């Protein structure tokens, strides 16, 4: 048993959330989307902490991140979400190319300096790097490379990305709780018997018992678990289902859940689909969860296998929605308790080790920025 390092006030104080925006999210590499989503000339508006960004691929196909503000009169260039076509300001129709340079200016004679040197008026750019299909942005001018920041998680994301093809389900929903509450809830299975007794407790395929999941806490910031598939279930799956589904890029015989600090989780069972969730801190007691279910490509899939996969995806969608509703309700209850809590949390040994690890990572990140 350990004492929580994140004090109750840190979950409810708006001033502390503003401190997190500046000290934590600015220094971290933040997940902002999937590279394949931007192909075909699309761009995405997204918010990282309190900074509005615009993400797109340049002419070479490299993701680039810009401040979502027009160089002319400071209008926001696009809303959050995906947009087709070139970046065009809604105020005066200034248009920007893939490198963030203004290339279309109505009544050019009024802006001779811009016409003469448009690159000097390009959109403000931020550090942007990829791990496979996963795009990350760092708001701070200085800091580690993405690969150094991620450590072994960089290899995991790259390997998982190789077979990814498209998003087969996506939603954005609000949870009435601080972002740390929502993430902590995702990091432990101790609540499952009480909260998910009609969902997760009924899932077939994974080994039961306290010893089944194995925590991996080697990295100071990130963590993951490996939960092996039940041997009997796996043998049945290999005999009845897998030959029809065909082969996919990375097959593993377990469930895995990864936290990429501060607010990205990637989960998968056996690697034939990945659940990617970003937890956006929209207010001190509000978190917007952006959830994607990402499909992978198959070789040798039969027509029957395609129908089976379609059913697997449909069942997964309904299951995810039910679990999300259960988690949302319990996170709201936790936030209501935190609003009047005084003492730090009590964190159980083993069953809540990843929560304790998250607390240490959070404290270390804030202290490092302060130093």
Secondary structure, DSSP 8 states (H G I E B T S, - for coil): -EE-SS-GGGGT-HHHHHHHIIIIITTSEEEEEEGGGGTTT-EEEEEETTEEEEEEE-TTS-EEEEESS-TTT------SEEE-SSEE-TTT--EE-TTS-EEE-SSGGG-HHHHH-GGGG---EEEEEEETTEEEEE-SSS---HHHHHTHHHHHHHHHHTTEEEEEEEEEEEESS-HHHHHHHHT-STTHHHHSTTTGGG--SB--STTSEEEE--SSS-EEEEEEB-HHHHHHHHHHTHHHH-EES---SEEEEEEETTTEEEEEETTSEEEEEEEEEEETTEEEEEEEEEEE-EES--HHHHHHHHHHHHHHHHHHHHHHHHHHHHHHHHHHHHTT--S--EE-TTTTHHHHHHHHHHHHHHHHHH-
